[in-house]
Amino acid sequence: MPIGLSDPDGSQNGQINDLNIAMRRAVVNALDFLQDDLGMDRAVAYAYLSAAADFEISQVVDRTVGVHGLIRKDHFTAQ
């Protein structure tokens, strides 16, 4: 379950503390997982995430907001 969190200290390097930052980080973490751990080509991993993964809001409390990705294990196990 890849996650992405915004910066709890707010704006840094031109980025603001919001769900867009958290979503981008969750997607990059998901792409890294699919590519590095499962050996998937990055372009295919991006297409997979677009078609078959779900992303949900993890938290919006306090200064940090978060998003987590749901990647189904049964999509990658031998049947």
BELHU-V823770 format. One line per field, one symbol per residue. psi: psi as a letter, one per 30 degrees, with the letter a starting at -180 (. if undefined). A space follows every 50 residues. Layout:
BEGIN
psi: ???
END
This chain:
BEGIN
psi: jklkklkfgbkkhgkljlfeeeeeeeeeeeeeeeeeefgkkeeeeeeeee eflkklkekglbfkllkkkjkkeffglk.
END
